[in-house]
Amino acid sequence: MESQADFLKRLQQVLNTLAVKTQVLDELTPAQWAWSPNKNTWSLATTLDHLNISNGAILPLYENSTRNLIKSDKTGTPPLQYNRFERVFLRLVSPNPPFKVPVPPMYKPSLKDVNGANALSIFRAQHEAIANYLASCEGYDLMTEIITSPASRLVKLRLGAQFDALLSHDQYHWGQIEEKLKHPNFPQ
């Protein structure tokens, strides 16, 4: 089992790694942002738009949960132990899932002219907010607050599992971005 201190360090490392990796996108042209290997695959800009939509929907819930955690003074740092549902959910949104899950309609990106540079700016700002929420949770029990997914009231994850799921989902799609950047037909 992972300690909460190690968990927070790991998630901060994920945020730091993604911040460094996004630098490769800074100089992309509009054509590169819009490129897709086929009509059924999202472009780089569309992939970031999807992440911004899904992350943006959960950020207000992080704010509320973090505030509730601090207000109720639910301190303690027990080892993180996910329940079965949280483990399965995390596996489905992580890189290399056992099977592909359909994107909930509310998280589907715009398929029309997404401004890639703007999407990247939003992505970075959201990650900064996530880093701040993580920092403010240090010393508090991340497994006492429950977040209900904006996409389905049936999906309920404890705050620690929700943080992990969001960043795992970002890593999953970042892998797709890296594949597109390495694609032999990617515009140069």
C-alpha positions, 0 to 999 in steps of 0.5 A, spaced: 500 500 500 502 506 498 502 512 503 499 518 502 505 522 502 508 517 497 502 518 493 502 526 493 509 525 491 507 521 485 502 525 483 506 531 483 511 528 479 506 526 474 504 533 474 511 535 473 512 530 467 506 532 463 508 540 464 515 538 461 512 534 456 507 539 454 513 544 452 514 540 445 507 543 443 509 550 444 511 551 437 506 547 433 503 550 427 495 550 426 496 545 421 499 540 426 494 542 431 489 540 427 492 533 424 489 527 425 491 520 422 484 518 420 477 521 421 476 517 427 482 519 431 482 526 434 487 531 433 492 534 438 487 540 439 481 535 440 485 531 445 487 537 449 480 539 448 477 533 451 482 533 457 480 540 458 472 539 458 473 532 463 478 536 467 474 542 468 468 539 470 471 535 476 475 541 478 470 545 482 468 538 485 476 538 487 475 545 490 469 543 494 472 537 497 478 540 499 475 545 502 470 540 506 476 536 508 480 542 511 474 545 514 472 538 517 479 538 519 479 530 517 487 529 518 491 523 518 495 520 513 493 512 512 495 508 507 491 509 500 487 503 499 482 503 493 476 499 493 474 494 488 470 499 484 476 505 484 481 500 482 477 497 476 475 505 474 482 507 475 484 501 470 479 503 465 482 510 465 489 509 465 494 508 459 493 501 456 486 499 459 484 492 458 478 495 453 476 502 450 470 505 454 466 510 450 467 517 452 461 520 456 457 525 451 458 531 456 466 530 455 466 529 448 470 534 445 468 539 439 470 537 433 470 543 429 477 548 429 479 547 436 485 552 437 490 548 440 495 553 443 489 556 447 487 548 449 494 547 451 494 554 455 487 551 459 490 544 460 496 548 463 492 552 468 488 546 470 494 542 472 496 548 476 490 548 479 490 541 481 497 541 483 495 547 488 489 542 490 494 536 492 498 541 496 492 543 500 491 536 501 497 534 505 496 532 512 489 530 510 485 524 509 484 523 502 479 517 503 474 521 507 471 525 501 467 522 496 466 525 489 460 523 484 462 524 477 459 529 473 458 524 468 454 519 472 451 519 479 453 512 479 461 513 479 463 515 486 470 515 488 474 518 494 478 524 493 485 520 493 482 515 487 479 521 483 486 525 483 489 518 481 484 517 476 484 524 473 492 524 472 492 517 469 486 519 464 491 525 462 497 520 462 493 515 457 491 521 452 498 524 453 500 517 450 496 518 444 499 525 443 506 522 443 504 517 438 501 522 433 507 526 434 511 520 432 507 518 426 510 518 419 505 522 416 505 528 422 506 534 418 513 537 419 
